[in-house]
């Protein structure tokens, strides 16, 4: 559609859509929507979102006819094999015949067979129309009933008047229109001549062969830029169909579900599920960004990376989806046979009957069934390589010379799903020590984005994954391995004083994890306050199994306890005292269960911090309130300083609350902490603000007023018994402990004279005391009731609110990625010079699929476009290039937005 006359004609057709209320479905007018456009940009630019909204609001019947006609054309092109390069010997028949809407022969239409190129163009245009229209239908909740009747209603598959030219077919069934659309799009992903090459030995009809070698395939089938471009368009349309999740509140989405997604994951056809799952997995895991020439991405684009992006996103959408319990599969067109296998054992028959009663996500089911060592290694290698790439690219001596792949949220989710549902993968990743690499990677992302509000979801993902894997005792024991590659980490990830601390008892992965948790809590400026309970729960889960904790780690634990027990912090919120109690539980676990000999450094630091623990034991309500009054009087401020972010791109509602700073720079925690059964829940309701803000407020938003009864209730239950017992008995066994100077805070140590500091820190004395602590008799130090102190691991609890948050992080990442893809395609040196031309056949649209729609699942705030830079110069050169491109018909007509 390069000529101006063609564009004008197509735009006039768009005007007619909403100006003429009821265009007959038999009118040839509908055909130009897939015959005239030549690229995705033609459709997205000329059939704008405002045009779709006008048609939706003024002529809804026309929009229905457009969708049905586009779906009908897709099915027609697929069923009659018009885009095959080799004629089929027998016409292809799908497993289940489509409804009478979708049955029409070429002779009935009076059409001549199309060339492969023309049929491909029409197929892509039909997909683009669906991709353009569906998000704008989803954004209007009043159309929910209309949408259900159109795609999933009882009459959606019948009625010969719905599609022009259809005639009654004796073999047609009552398959819903939505099911027919999903089946058709899935088949196009495996259609030779469209998405996969025609090869000797392969059928010329739909063949569910795996795209890449890896899991389930050792024979490459090859590909071309054309096929990859077609796959991208098809995957993009599937994502648009299942993106209705963006238009539900987070507390409604897990209950409501998405019918298109339910049909995809509940379809029991094993060939389709395994073909799709293995293709998406292999395409993602085999991608290797690798090292390339510096700034190569500025001049040349990588269409392969775009295919991997869409494949990974659809894979995660399918793998993480939980089917609502009340989902009616029969209404979706999925019929499960009630016949019982007579040859099966009674146990198998019981399982089969249970599977019929409960909905099953088959993608998650087969993902959990992977068991071959080479498959598990393939997954571990792929995820490790892709997660490592941003860290390696950021460490380059030439800033920005290597493009970073932005798939961390999706990859962390994939790792989480695997360790949750695939016990073989979890055992392999732990037993082979590959888990150490992933722990460092998760800490890298958490530390890098701890101050970025737009990436708080990723930070929380990393923390919850660590909490999940920390429930495994074998993992905790494996963390006692020496961490010898600390020097190879990026400078931002290295722990200050790590080398000097190794002289005490060596630095282990457990040391690094505990020190990283301390850093996340004390340097996040309050933006991770909702994560503090989970971070401390990780320490509790690890505590019974980690040994030989370094001196630096023990010092940081004591410093963190000092901050958490500050009087002004304890009474600032109703739940703040829980954090100190969690840290006490962690330290109790490290010194009970016969670990006190191996963790002599911690015992020594506890003895030197004796005054701190005794002061917390003797703390009174009157002392707390008096200290708060003195602090306010001396500072003139209540100790709460609001911090707002300069740039916010996208965030969940519960992660955007302003957090005030508390005592010693540590913000108070006002979020919900898991109650009962020892589980921490992630309260994340996308429809309202969470209670992470602490201006002395309670969970219901009312100002929190500390009372004597509230103070007595929690203070009498503090987990101080083991530590206080040790403080009483240790000096009697080792008299030299009575002469050890108390541990000083960092501020007081800075003002201490060098002579006095040298007298306080005596390596010879410390070594002698540590040796004595390591040879203490177990029964003499801890009685049986204390020595066997044990707590069940605190796991992440999957509540409805947690699932809603999970979906919001996933779809937020997908939303941002599409905006980034659009901005990179329409700007920068590559698009100006024309060297980085898009894929063949018109390429992928540079317009964001969901840009400008009314998203409900998360909030979006657009920021100003970035200024000129070395990689993206702005000015006269861009103006001239844009003018030339517009004259040639290659430039978009809409203003660029940057999100």
C-alpha positions in Angstrom: 0.0 0.0 0.0 2.7 2.4 -1.0 0.7 4.6 -3.2 -1.1 7.5 -1.6 -4.3 6.6 -3.5 -4.4 3.2 -1.9 -3.9 4.6 1.6 -6.6 7.2 1.0 -9.0 4.5 -0.2 -8.2 2.3 2.9 -8.7 5.3 5.2 -12.1 6.0 3.6 -13.1 2.4 4.3 -12.2 2.9 7.9 -14.4 6.0 8.0 -17.3 4.0 6.6 -17.0 1.5 9.4 -18.3 3.9 12.0 -20.3 6.2 9.7 -22.5 3.5 8.2 -24.1 1.6 11.1 -24.9 -1.7 9.5 -22.8 -2.9 6.6 -24.1 -6.2 5.3 -21.8 -9.2 6.1 -22.0 -10.2 2.4 -20.7 -6.9 1.2 -17.3 -7.2 -0.7 -16.3 -4.2 1.4 -14.8 -6.4 4.1 -12.2 -8.0 1.8 -10.1 -4.9 1.4 -9.1 -5.1 5.1 -6.9 -8.0 4.3 -6.2 -7.3 0.6 -5.1 -3.7 0.6 -2.6 -3.2 3.5 1.0 -4.2 2.8 2.5 -4.0 6.3 1.5 -4.0 9.9 2.2 -0.2 10.1 -0.4 0.4 7.4 -3.1 -1.2 9.6 -1.9 0.3 12.9 -1.4 3.8 11.5 -4.5 4.1 9.2 -6.8 2.0 11.4 -6.0 4.0 14.6 -7.2 3.3 18.1 -9.6 6.2 17.9 -11.1 4.7 14.7 -11.6 1.4 16.5 -13.2 3.1 19.5 -15.6 5.1 17.3 -16.6 1.9 15.5 -16.9 0.1 18.8 -19.2 2.8 20.3 -21.2 3.8 17.2 -21.4 0.7 15.0 -20.6 -2.4 17.1 -22.3 -4.7 14.6 -19.7 -3.6 12.0 -16.9 -4.4 14.3 -18.4 -7.9 14.9 -18.7 -8.4 11.1 -15.1 -7.3 10.7 -13.8 -9.8 13.3 -15.9 -12.7 12.0 -14.9 -12.0 8.4 -11.2 -11.9 9.4 -11.5 -15.1 11.3 -13.4 -16.7 8.5 -10.7 -15.7 6.0 -8.0 -17.2 8.2 -9.7 -20.5 8.5 -10.4 -20.5 4.7 -6.8 -19.9 3.9 -5.7 -22.6 6.3 -8.2 -25.3 5.3 -7.7 -24.9 1.6 -3.9 -25.0 1.8 -3.5 -21.9 -0.4 -0.2 -20.9 1.0 1.6 -24.3 0.5 4.4 -24.4 -1.9 3.7 -28.1 -2.7 0.1 -29.1 -3.5 -1.4 -31.6 -1.1 -2.5 -34.9 -2.4 -5.6 -34.9 -0.2 -7.2 -31.8 1.4 -6.4 -31.3 5.0 -9.2 -31.9 7.6 -8.7 -30.7 11.2 -9.2 -33.0 14.1 -12.6 -31.4 14.8 -14.5 -29.8 12.0 -15.1 -26.1 12.4 -18.6 -24.7 12.7 -20.7 -23.8 9.7 -19.4 -20.3 10.0 -16.0 -21.6 8.9 -16.8 -24.1 6.2 -16.6 -22.7 2.7 -14.9 -24.1 -0.4 -13.0 -22.1 -3.0 -15.6 -23.0 -5.6 -18.4 -21.6 -3.4 -16.5 -18.3 -3.1 -15.8 -18.2 -6.7 -12.1 -17.4 -6.1 -9.0 -18.4 -8.0 -6.2 -20.1 -6.0 -3.8 -17.5 -4.5 -0.1 -17.5 -4.8 1.9 -18.3 -1.7 3.1 -14.7 -1.3 -0.5 -13.3 -1.7 -2.0 -15.9 0.7 0.7 -15.1 3.3 0.0 -11.4 3.0 -3.7 -11.9 3.5 -3.1 -14.2 6.4 -0.9 -11.7 8.2 -3.3 -8.9 7.6 -6.2 -10.8 9.1 -4.0 -11.4 12.2 -3.1 -7.8 12.3 -6.8 -6.7 12.3 -7.5 -9.0 15.2 -4.4 -7.7 17.0 -5.5 -4.1 16.4 -9.1 -4.6 17.6 -9.1 -7.0 20.5 -7.3 -4.9 23.2 -9.8 -2.0 22.5 -12.7 -4.4 23.0 -11.2 -5.7 26.2 -10.8 -2.1 27.7 -14.6 -1.6 27.7 -16.1 -3.8 30.5 -19.6 -3.2 29.2 -18.8 -5.4 26.2 -18.1 -8.5 28.3 -21.5 -10.2 27.6 -21.2 -9.3 23.9 -17.7 -10.6 23.7 -18.7 -13.9 25.4 -21.7 -14.4 23.1 -19.5 -13.7 20.0 -16.6 -16.0 20.9 -18.0 -18.5 23.4 -21.8 -18.3 23.2 -23.9 -21.3 22.4 -24.7 -19.9 19.0 -21.2 -18.5 18.2 -20.4 -21.5 16.0 -23.7 -21.8 14.2 -25.8 -19.6 11.9 -25.0 -19.4 8.3 -25.7 -15.7 8.1 -22.8 -14.8 10.4 -20.2 -15.1 7.7 -20.7 -14.2 4.0 -20.9 -17.1 1.7 -21.1 -19.9 4.3 -23.4 -22.7 3.7 -24.6 -25.5 6.0 -22.3 -28.4 6.4 -23.4 -31.8 7.6 -20.1 -32.4 9.3 -20.0 -29.1 11.1 -20.1 -29.1 14.9 -20.9 -26.5 17.5 -17.3 -25.5 18.2 -17.2 -21.9 19.5 -15.7 -19.1 17.3 -13.0 -18.4 19.9 -11.9 -22.1 19.9 -11.8 -22.1 16.1 -9.7 -18.9 16.2 -7.2 -20.4 18.7 -7.0 -23.6 16.7 -6.3 -21.8 13.5 -3.6 -19.6 14.9 -1.9 -22.6 16.5 -2.0 -24.5 13.3 -0.4 -21.6 11.4 2.6 -21.8 13.7 3.2 -25.3 12.4 2.2 -24.8 8.7 4.8 -25.7 6.2 5.4 -22.8 3.8 4.2 -20.3 6.3 6.1 -20.9 9.6 8.3 -23.9 8.9 10.0 -25.0 5.7 8.8 -27.7 3.4 11.2 -30.5 3.6 11.5 -34.0 2.3 9.9 -36.4 4.8 7.6 -33.8 6.3 3.9 -33.5 5.5 2.8 -30.5 3.4 -0.1 -29.9 5.8 -0.1 -28.9 9.4 2.8 -30.7 11.1 3.4 -30.3 14.8 7.2 -30.5 14.5 9.5 -28.7 17.0 11.0 -25.5 15.6 14.5 -25.9 17.1 16.6 -28.7 18.4 16.7 -29.3 22.1 14.0 -30.8 24.2 12.1 -33.4 22.3 14.0 -32.9 19.0 17.5 -33.6 17.7 16.8 -32.9 14.0 16.9 -29.3 12.8 14.2 -28.3 10.3 15.8 -25.0 9.4 14.1 -21.6 9.0 14.2 -18.3 7.1 13.7 -14.7 7.9 10.3 -14.9 6.3 9.2 -17.8 8.5 10.4 -16.1 11.6 8.6 -12.9 10.7 5.4 -15.0 10.3 5.9 -16.7 13.6 6.3 -13.3 15.3 3.0 -12.0 13.8 1.2 -15.1 14.9 2.6 -15.1 18.4 1.7 -11.5 18.7 -1.9 -12.2 17.8 -2.1 -14.9 20.4 -0.7 -12.6 23.0 -3.3 -10.0 22.0 -6.0 -12.5 22.5 -4.9 -13.6 26.0 -4.1 -10.0 27.0 -7.6 -9.5 28.4 -5.8 -10.1 31.7 -4.6 -6.5 31.6 -8.1 -5.2 31.8 -9.1 -6.9 35.1 -8.2 -5.7 38.6 -5.5 -7.9 40.3 -8.0 -9.2 42.9 -10.5 -10.3 40.2 -8.2 -11.8 37.6 -7.3 -15.0 39.4 -10.9 -15.7 40.1 -12.3 -14.6 36.7 -9.7 -16.1 34.4 -9.3 -15.6 30.7 -11.3 -17.8 28.4 -8.8 -17.7 25.5 -6.0 -18.7 27.9 -8.1 -21.4 29.5 -8.8 -22.9 26.1 -5.1 -22.9 25.2 -3.9 -24.5 28.4 -6.8 -27.0 28.9 -6.8 -28.4 25.3 -5.8 -32.0 25.9 -4.4 -32.6 22.4 -1.0 -33.9 23.3 0.5 -33.2 19.9 -0.4 -29.5 20.0 0.7 -29.0 23.6 4.0 -30.7 23.3 4.8 -29.2 19.9 4.0 -25.7 21.2 5.8 -26.1 24.5 9.0 -27.6 23.1 9.1 -25.1 20.3 8.7 -22.1 22.6 11.2 -23.6 25.1 13.9 -24.5 22.6 13.6 -21.2 20.7 14.2 -19.3 23.9 16.8 -21.5 25.5 18.9 -21.8 22.4 19.2 -18.1 21.8 22.7 -16.8 22.5 23.2 -13.1 22.5 26.9 -13.7 22.9 29.6 -11.2 22.3 29.3 -9.1 19.2 31.1 -6.1 17.7 30.8 -3.1 19.9 27.7 -1.0 19.1 26.7 -3.6 16.5 23.1 -3.3 17.7 23.0 0.4 16.8 23.4 -0.3 13.1 22.0 -3.8 12.7 18.8 -5.2 14.2 18.3 -8.7 15.4 14.9 -10.1 14.3 15.7 -13.3 16.0 15.7 -11.6 19.4 12.2 -10.3 18.7 11.0 -13.9 18.0 12.6 -15.1 21.2 10.8 -12.2 23.1 7.4 -13.2 21.9 8.1 -16.9 22.4 9.3 -16.5 26.0 6.3 -14.2 26.8 3.7 -16.6 25.5 5.5 -19.5 27.2 5.3 -17.8 30.6 1.7 -16.7 30.1 0.8 -20.3 29.5 3.0 -21.9 32.2 1.9 -19.5 35.0 -1.8 -19.5 34.2 -4.1 -21.1 36.9 -7.4 -22.2 35.5 -10.4 -21.0 37.6 -12.0 -23.9 39.5 -15.4 -23.2 38.1 -14.3 -22.9 34.4 -16.7 -24.8 32.2 -14.6 -26.6 29.6 -17.6 -27.8 27.7 -18.6 -24.2 27.1 -15.1 -23.6 25.6 -15.5 -26.4 23.2 -13.3 -28.9 25.1 -15.0 -32.3 25.5 -13.3 -34.8 27.8 -14.4 -38.4 27.3 -16.1 -40.0 30.3 -15.0 -43.5 29.3 -12.8 -45.3 31.8 -9.8 -47.3 30.7 -10.7 -50.8 31.7 -7.1 -52.0 31.5 -5.9 -49.4 34.0 -5.4 -50.2 37.6 -7.9 -48.9 40.2 -5.4 -46.2 41.3 -4.9 -44.9 37.8 -8.7 -44.9 37.3 -9.1 -42.8 40.4 -6.5 -40.3 39.1 -8.2 -40.2 35.7 -11.6 -39.5 37.3 -10.0 -36.7 39.4 -8.4 -35.2 36.3 -11.8 -35.0 34.6 -13.4 -33.2 37.5 -10.6 -30.6 37.9 -9.2 -28.4 35.3 -5.6 -28.9 34.3 -3.0 -26.7 32.8 -1.4 -29.1 30.4 1.6 -26.8 29.6 2.5 -26.7 33.3 1.8 -30.5 33.6 4.3 -31.4 30.8 6.8 -28.8 32.0 6.8 -30.6 35.4 7.3 -34.0 33.6 10.7 -33.1 32.1 13.2 -35.5 33.6 16.1 -36.3 31.3 19.4 -35.0 32.5 20.2 -33.5 29.2 16.9 -31.6 29.1 17.4 -30.3 32.6 20.9 -29.2 31.8 19.6 -27.6 28.6 17.1 -25.5 30.6 19.7 -24.5 33.3 22.3 -23.5 30.7 19.8 -21.4 28.7 18.4 -19.5 31.7 21.8 -19.0 33.1 23.2 -17.6 29.8 20.3 -15.2 29.3 20.3 -14.0 32.9 24.0 -13.5 32.8 24.0 -11.4 29.6 23.0 -8.0 31.2 25.5 -8.4 33.9 28.3 -9.1 31.4 27.2 -6.3 29.1 27.1 -3.9 32.0 30.6 -4.7 33.0 32.0 -3.8 29.5 34.7 -1.1 29.4 32.7 0.6 26.5 29.3 1.8 28.0 26.4 0.7 25.9 28.6 -1.2 23.4 26.6 -4.5 24.0 22.8 -4.5 23.9 21.2 -6.0 27.0 18.4 -8.5 26.8 15.5 -7.4 29.0 13.9 -10.8 29.9 14.8 -11.0 33.5 11.1 -11.1 34.9 10.0 -13.8 32.5 13.1 -15.9 33.1 12.9 -15.6 36.9 9.2 -16.7 36.6 10.2 -19.6 34.5 12.8 -20.7 37.0 10.2 -20.3 39.8 7.7 -22.4 38.0 10.3 -25.1 37.4 11.5 -25.4 41.0 7.9 -25.3 42.2 6.4 -28.0 40.0 9.4 -30.0 38.7 11.1 -31.8 41.6 13.6 -33.4 39.2 14.8 -30.0 38.0 15.0 -28.7 41.6 17.0 -31.7 42.7 19.3 -31.4 39.6 19.9 -27.7 40.0 20.8 -28.1 43.7 22.8 -31.3 43.5 24.9 -30.0 40.7 25.7 -26.8 42.5 24.3 -24.8 39.6 22.0 -23.2 42.2 25.0 -21.0 43.4 25.1 -19.2 40.0 21.4 -18.5 40.1 21.5 -17.2 43.7 24.2 -14.7 42.7 22.1 -13.7 39.6 19.0 -13.2 41.6 20.9 -11.1 44.1 22.4 -9.1 41.2 19.0 -8.1 39.9 17.6 -7.4 43.3 20.6 -5.2 44.2 20.7 -3.4 40.8 17.0 -2.4 40.7 16.4 -2.0 44.5 15.9 1.8 44.0 14.0 1.6 40.7 10.3 1.7 41.4 9.5 0.5 37.9 11.5 -2.7 38.6 10.3 -3.4 42.2 8.3 -6.3 40.8 11.5 -8.0 39.6 13.2 -7.4 42.9 10.2 -9.0 44.7 10.3 -12.0 42.3 14.0 -12.6 43.1 13.3 -12.4 46.8 10.3 -14.8 46.7 12.2 -17.3 44.5 15.0 -17.3 47.1 12.5 -17.8 49.8 10.9 -20.7 48.0 14.3 -22.5 47.4 15.5 -21.8 50.9 12.8 -24.1 52.2 14.9 -27.0 50.8 17.4 -28.1 53.5 19.7 -29.5 50.9 20.0 -26.1 49.3 20.8 -24.5 52.7 23.6 -27.0 53.3 25.0 -26.4 49.8 25.4 -22.7 50.7 28.2 -23.6 53.1 30.5 -24.0 50.0 33.3 -21.5 49.8 32.6 -18.5 47.5 35.9 -18.2 45.7 34.7 -16.1 42.7 33.7 -13.0 44.7 36.5 -11.0 43.0 34.9 -11.7 39.6 31.6 -10.0 40.4 30.8 -6.5 39.1 32.1 -3.8 41.4 28.5 -2.9 42.5 28.0 -6.5 43.7 31.2 -6.9 45.8 30.9 -6.8 49.6 33.1 -4.2 51.2 35.5 -6.0 53.6 34.9 -9.4 52.1 38.6 -10.3 51.7 39.5 -9.2 55.2 36.6 -11.2 56.6 37.8 -14.4 55.1 40.5 -14.6 57.6 37.9 -15.4 60.3 36.3 -18.5 58.9 36.2 -18.1 55.2 33.5 -16.5 53.0 30.8 -18.9 51.9 27.7 -18.5 49.7 25.7 -18.3 52.9 27.8 -15.3 54.0 27.3 -13.6 50.7 23.5 -14.2 50.8 23.2 -12.9 54.3 25.3 -9.8 53.6 23.3 -9.1 50.5 20.1 -9.3 52.4 21.5 -6.8 54.9 22.5 -4.5 52.0 19.0 -4.7 50.5 17.4 -3.7 53.7 19.7 -0.9 54.7 20.3 0.7 51.3 16.9 0.5 49.6 15.7 3.8 51.1 12.4 2.2 52.2 11.3 1.1 48.7 11.5 -2.5 49.7 9.7 -2.3 53.0 7.1 -4.8 51.9 9.9 -7.3 51.3 11.6 -7.1 54.7 9.6 -10.0 56.2 10.4 -12.3 53.2 14.1 -11.4 53.4 14.2 -12.2 57.0 12.2 -15.4 56.4 15.0 -16.5 54.1 17.4 -16.2 57.0 15.1 -18.2 59.2 14.9 -21.0 56.6 18.7 -21.1 56.2 19.6 -20.8 59.9 19.4 -24.4 61.0 21.8 -25.6 58.3 24.5 -22.9 57.7 27.8 -23.1 59.6 31.0 -21.3 59.8 29.4 -17.9 59.4 32.1 -15.2 58.9 32.8 -12.4 61.3 31.7 -9.7 59.0 28.3 -11.5 58.5 27.8 -11.8 62.3 28.6 -8.1 62.8 26.0 -7.1 60.2 23.4 -9.3 61.8 24.0 -7.6 65.1 23.9 -4.1 63.5 20.6 -5.0 61.8 19.2 -6.1 65.1 20.3 -2.9 66.7 18.4 -0.9 64.1 15.3 -3.0 64.3 15.1 -2.7 68.0 15.4 1.1 68.1 12.6 2.4 70.3 11.3 4.9 67.7 11.2 2.2 65.1 9.4 -0.4 67.3 6.5 1.9 68.2 6.1 3.6 64.8 3.9 0.8 63.5 1.8 -2.0 64.8 3.9 -4.7 63.0 7.4 -3.4 63.2 8.3 -5.5 66.2 7.8 -8.6 64.1 10.9 -7.9 62.1 13.1 -8.0 65.3 11.4 -11.2 66.3 12.1 -12.8 62.9 15.8 -11.9 63.2 15.9 -13.4 66.6 14.5 -16.6 65.3 17.2 -16.7 62.6 20.0 -16.2 65.1 18.4 -18.8 67.4 18.5 -21.3 64.5 22.2 -20.6 63.8 23.2 -21.3 67.4 20.8 -24.1 68.3 20.6 -27.6 66.7 24.2 -28.2 67.8 25.4 -25.4 65.5 26.8 -23.1 68.2 30.3 -24.7 67.9 30.4 -24.2 64.1 29.1 -20.7 64.5 31.5 -19.5 67.2 31.8 -16.1 65.5 28.1 -15.4 66.1 28.3 -16.5 69.7 31.2 -14.2 70.2 29.4 -11.2 68.6 26.3 -11.9 70.7 28.4 -11.8 73.9 30.0 -8.5 72.9 26.6 -7.1 72.1 25.2 -8.2 75.5 23.9 -4.7 76.4 21.8 -4.6 73.2 19.9 -7.8 74.0 19.5 -7.0 77.7 18.2 -3.5 76.8 15.6 -5.0 74.5 14.6 -7.4 77.2 14.2 -4.6 79.8 12.5 -2.2 77.3 9.3 -0.6 78.7 6.5 1.2 77.0 7.2 4.4 78.9 10.8 4.3 77.8 9.7 3.9 74.2 7.4 6.8 74.3 9.8 9.0 76.2 12.6 8.3 73.6 10.2 9.2 70.7 9.3 12.5 72.4 13.0 13.4 73.0 13.9 12.5 69.4 11.1 14.7 68.0 12.0 17.6 70.3 15.7 17.4 69.4 15.3 16.9 65.7 12.2 19.1 65.2 10.9 16.6 62.8 8.8 13.5 63.4 11.5 11.4 61.7 9.4 10.9 58.6 10.7 12.3 55.4 8.7 11.6 52.3 10.7 10.5 49.2 9.2 10.6 45.8 10.6 9.1 42.6 11.5 11.4 39.7 10.6 8.9 37.1 8.0 6.2 37.3 7.3 4.1 34.2 5.1 1.3 35.4 4.4 -0.1 38.8 1.9 -2.0 40.8 -0.4 -0.1 43.1 1.0 -1.7 46.2 4.6 -1.0 45.2 4.1 2.7 44.6 3.2 3.8 48.1 5.6 6.4 49.5 7.7 5.0 52.3 9.1 7.2 55.1 12.4 6.7 56.7 12.6 5.6 60.3 15.4 5.4 62.9 19.0 5.1 61.6 17.8 5.5 58.0 15.8 2.2 58.1 12.2 2.7 57.1 9.4 1.2 59.2 7.5 -1.7 57.9 3.8 -1.3 57.8 2.8 -4.1 55.4 1.0 -7.3 56.2 3.0 -10.2 57.7 1.8 -13.7 57.2 -0.2 -15.0 60.1 -0.7 -18.6 61.1 1.0 -21.7 59.7 4.3 -19.8 59.5 3.8 -18.5 56.0 4.5 -15.1 54.6 1.9 -13.9 52.1 2.3 -11.3 49.4 -0.6 -8.9 49.8 -0.8 -7.2 46.5 -4.2 -5.9 45.5 -3.9 -4.0 42.3 -7.2 -2.2 42.9 -6.1 -0.2 46.0 -3.0 1.2 47.7 -1.2 -1.1 50.1 -0.3 -0.3 53.7 3.4 -0.1 53.2 3.5 3.6 54.1 4.4 4.2 57.7 3.5 7.6 59.0 2.5 5.9 62.3 -0.5 4.4 60.5 -2.2 1.0 60.9 -3.4 -1.4 58.3 -6.9 0.2 58.0 -5.4 3.7 57.3 -6.2 5.1 60.8 -3.3 6.7 62.7 -1.6 4.0 64.9 -1.6 4.8 68.6 0.7 2.6 70.6 -0.8 1.3 73.9 0.5 -0.5 76.9 -1.6 -3.6 76.2 -0.3 -3.7 72.6 3.3 -3.4 73.9 2.9 -6.1 76.6 1.3 -8.5 74.1 4.3 -8.8 71.8 7.1 -8.0 74.2 6.3 -10.9 76.5 6.6 -13.4 73.5 10.0 -12.3 72.2 12.3 -15.1 71.1 15.1 -14.0 73.5 15.3 -17.1 75.7 18.1 -18.9 73.9 20.3 -15.8 73.6 19.7 -14.7 77.2 20.5 -18.2 78.4 23.8 -18.2 76.5 24.7 -14.8 77.9 24.4 -16.3 81.4 26.3 -19.5 80.9 29.0 -18.7 78.5 31.0 -16.4 80.8 31.0 -19.2 83.4 32.7 -21.6 81.0 35.0 -19.0 79.4 35.9 -16.4 82.1 37.8 -14.3 79.5 34.5 -13.3 78.0 33.9 -11.1 81.1 36.8 -8.9 80.0 35.8 -8.6 76.4 35.0 -4.9 75.4 31.4 -4.4 74.2 30.7 -4.2 70.5 30.5 -0.6 69.3 28.3 0.8 66.6 29.8 2.1 63.4 29.3 5.7 64.4 31.0 5.3 67.8 33.8 3.4 66.2 34.5 6.2 63.9 35.1 8.6 66.8 37.3 6.1 68.8 41.0 6.8 68.9 43.3 4.4 67.1 45.0 3.4 70.3 41.7 2.5 72.0 40.5 0.8 68.9 43.6 -1.4 68.8 43.1 -2.3 72.4 39.5 -3.3 71.8 40.4 -5.4 68.7 43.0 -8.0 69.7 43.4 -10.8 67.1 45.2 -13.0 69.5 42.5 -12.7 72.2 39.8 -13.2 69.7 41.4 -16.3 68.3 41.8 -17.8 71.7 38.2 -17.1 72.7 36.9 -18.5 69.4 38.9 -21.7 69.9 37.4 -22.1 73.3 33.8 -21.5 72.0 34.3 -24.2 69.3 35.2 -26.8 72.0 32.4 -26.2 74.4 30.3 -29.1 75.6 26.9 -29.2 73.9 24.9 -30.1 77.0 26.7 -27.6 79.2 25.9 -24.7 76.9 22.3 -25.4 75.7 19.8 -27.7 77.5 17.9 -30.2 75.4 14.8 -27.9 75.0 17.0 -25.2 73.5 19.4 -27.4 71.5 16.6 -28.9 69.5 14.9 -25.6 68.7 13.4 -26.0 65.2 10.9 -24.1 63.1 9.2 -25.3 59.9 10.4 -23.5 56.8 8.4 -20.4 56.0 7.2 -20.8 52.4 5.6 -18.3 50.1 1.9 -18.5 50.3 -0.1 -18.3 47.1 -3.2 -16.3 48.0 -5.5 -14.7 45.5 -3.8 -11.4 46.1 -0.4 -13.0 45.5 -1.6 -14.5 42.2 -2.9 -11.1 41.2 0.4 -9.5 41.9 2.2 -12.3 40.0 0.0 -11.7 36.9 0.5 -7.9 37.2 4.3 -8.3 37.1 4.2 -10.6 34.1 1.8 -8.4 32.0 3.6 -5.3 33.1 6.9 -6.7 31.7 5.1 -7.7 28.5 3.6 -4.2 28.2 6.9 -2.5 28.7 8.7 -4.8 26.3 6.2 -4.0 23.5 6.7 -0.3 24.2 10.5 -0.7 24.0 10.2 -2.7 20.8 8.0 0.1 19.3 10.3 2.9 20.3 13.5 1.1 19.1 11.9 0.4 15.7 10.8 3.9 15.1 13.9 5.7 16.4 17.6 5.5 16.5 20.4 5.3 14.0 19.4 1.9 12.7 15.9 3.0 11.6 17.2 6.2 10.1 19.9 4.7 8.0 17.7 1.9 6.9 20.4 -0.7 7.5 18.4 -2.4 10.2 15.4 -3.1 8.1 12.6 -5.1 9.7 11.8 -8.6 8.7 10.5 -9.3 5.3 6.9 -9.1 4.3 6.3 -5.8 5.9 7.9 -6.4 9.2 6.3 -6.2 12.6 4.4 -3.1 13.6 6.3 -0.5 15.5 3.1 0.5 17.3 2.6 -0.8 20.8 -0.3 -3.3 20.8 -1.7 -1.9 24.1 -0.5 1.7 23.8 -3.2 4.1 24.9 -5.6 1.5 26.1 -7.2 1.7 29.6 -5.1 -0.9 31.4 -6.5 -1.9 34.8 -4.1 -4.6 36.1 -1.3 -2.1 36.7 -0.8 1.7 36.4 1.1 3.2 33.6 2.8 6.6 33.7 4.5 7.9 30.6 7.7 9.9 30.9 9.3 12.4 28.6 11.3 11.0 25.7 15.0 10.7 26.3 17.2 13.5 25.0 19.9 13.2 22.4 22.7 10.7 23.0 25.5 9.0 21.1 23.3 6.1 20.3 20.2 8.1 19.5 21.1 11.5 18.1 18.3 14.0 17.6 18.2 17.1 15.4 18.6 18.0 11.8 19.8 14.6 10.7 16.7 13.0 12.1 14.4 15.6 10.6 15.8 15.1 7.1 15.7 11.3 7.5 12.1 11.4 8.7 11.1 13.7 5.8 12.6 11.3 3.3 11.0 8.3 4.9 7.6 10.0 5.0 7.8 10.8 1.3 8.7 7.2 0.6 5.8 6.0 2.6 8.0 4.3 5.2 7.5 6.5 8.2 4.8 6.2 10.8 2.2 9.0 10.9 1.7 9.0 14.6 3.7 10.8 17.2 6.2 8.7 19.1 5.7 8.0 22.7 8.3 6.8 25.1 7.3 4.7 28.1 
